């Protein structure tokens, strides 16, 4: 699984950080999403999926 | 079912219990047409969206616009209040995106976490004051609202001495049965107030969001003065009303479920999930989140026409058993994630990290400092506001 973000869609809701804090952060500069680990560990895969579902703007994509 | 109902039911509809959906909503949700025609206060037709997945879609699909929603508010005074809204809350992308992006960095989870010491101090002072006073106390006016208001003042640089003044004007805008002219005046008063605040902060900047935004956005001409005024007016009201309601009415819910309150006391780790469940269970926004169809579109088996208004509120979505089994049961051990109490789509609440932090600190301190907190009246005697928020009016408590 690889995490991809469509940064131009990000609205800074922070849901990704809440669901998967080891995978996502928000930039100090503009508050937009930062991917901390492009390839989540198997333990983190569920969190990545949760983050995708929680993102209100469809910013997060997961590629196989 | 025919496409047009001759007599569409009225909305908002009466509730048997303040925290449960009106029967109209539950019936529509289980019917063949979960997107149902309703009739607003003046007969204006609107679509009431009742299923979680449909509400999510309306709030995130670009075929539904945030512009022009004021026409579909629930009362004459609410229409008057929302008509004057010009901030990014009533814009669609890409316009919306421009303004939202100017603000995001001030509202991130990490940035907001820096407010914790200030919020702790505010919560503890408010508790100190309440317990120094007489019993019973009103938790709403003596604790919940002061915590939310003082936090907003701290963030925006608004003087707390003005709190009664702006709280009253904010309230008029939220009530369903206010005089529309009063709601309009209250809105203008708040805009003028924020205008003067910007002036003061330009002359004498402080460490607050008004000063930062005046310097970062207004001075370089990234926003006009009118645009900054609209944004700050929004933050002023949104920054205290909703959170104050969640702290006050949320405490009521906890007091009504003593076994779960006891579980919370025993295990601090339950606080996060408990707050999410409070957000879901209360879903304080029941009628004011509206969208307008930009084109003819099909939704939930219903044909919606361009220009039609849709009420896509959290209260309807969060009680859908398809998403949350036994939705009317308050249960801090359920997985309430996926609730849309803060909305969905690009307009999802910008202040949600602040709201969560305030609630966490407030409930944590209440549990620790007031272990004997209890209702000082019969729950049946409690009164609820007739407003755009589901909210208990006063909450008599003792300890």
HADDOCK unambig.tbl for C-alpha pairs under 7 A between the chains (distance, minus, plus):
assign (segid A and resid 11 and name CA) (segid B and resid 100 and name CA) 6.93 0.50 0.50
assign (segid A and resid 11 and name CA) (segid B and resid 101 and name CA) 6.92 0.50 0.50
assign (segid A and resid 11 and name CA) (segid B and resid 346 and name CA) 6.07 0.50 0.50
assign (segid A and resid 12 and name CA) (segid B and resid 104 and name CA) 5.61 0.50 0.50
assign (segid A and resid 12 and name CA) (segid B and resid 108 and name CA) 6.81 0.50 0.50
assign (segid A and resid 13 and name CA) (segid B and resid 348 and name CA) 6.67 0.50 0.50
assign (segid A and resid 13 and name CA) (segid B and resid 350 and name CA) 6.29 0.50 0.50
assign (segid A and resid 14 and name CA) (segid B and resid 108 and name CA) 6.60 0.50 0.50
assign (segid A and resid 14 and name CA) (segid B and resid 109 and name CA) 6.55 0.50 0.50
assign (segid A and resid 26 and name CA) (segid B and resid 108 and name CA) 6.58 0.50 0.50
assign (segid A and resid 28 and name CA) (segid B and resid 105 and name CA) 6.63 0.50 0.50
assign (segid A and resid 29 and name CA) (segid B and resid 105 and name CA) 6.69 0.50 0.50
assign (segid A and resid 30 and name CA) (segid B and resid 104 and name CA) 6.67 0.50 0.50
assign (segid A and resid 30 and name CA) (segid B and resid 105 and name CA) 5.06 0.50 0.50
assign (segid A and resid 31 and name CA) (segid B and resid 104 and name CA) 5.31 0.50 0.50
assign (segid A and resid 31 and name CA) (segid B and resid 105 and name CA) 3.97 0.50 0.50
assign (segid A and resid 31 and name CA) (segid B and resid 108 and name CA) 6.03 0.50 0.50
assign (segid A and resid 54 and name CA) (segid B and resid 338 and name CA) 6.39 0.50 0.50
assign (segid A and resid 56 and name CA) (segid B and resid 344 and name CA) 5.12 0.50 0.50
assign (segid A and resid 56 and name CA) (segid B and resid 345 and name CA) 4.46 0.50 0.50
assign (segid A and resid 56 and name CA) (segid B and resid 346 and name CA) 6.33 0.50 0.50
assign (segid A and resid 56 and name CA) (segid B and resid 348 and name CA) 6.85 0.50 0.50
assign (segid A and resid 57 and name CA) (segid B and resid 60 and name CA) 6.90 0.50 0.50
assign (segid A and resid 57 and name CA) (segid B and resid 345 and name CA) 5.12 0.50 0.50
assign (segid A and resid 57 and name CA) (segid B and resid 346 and name CA) 5.42 0.50 0.50
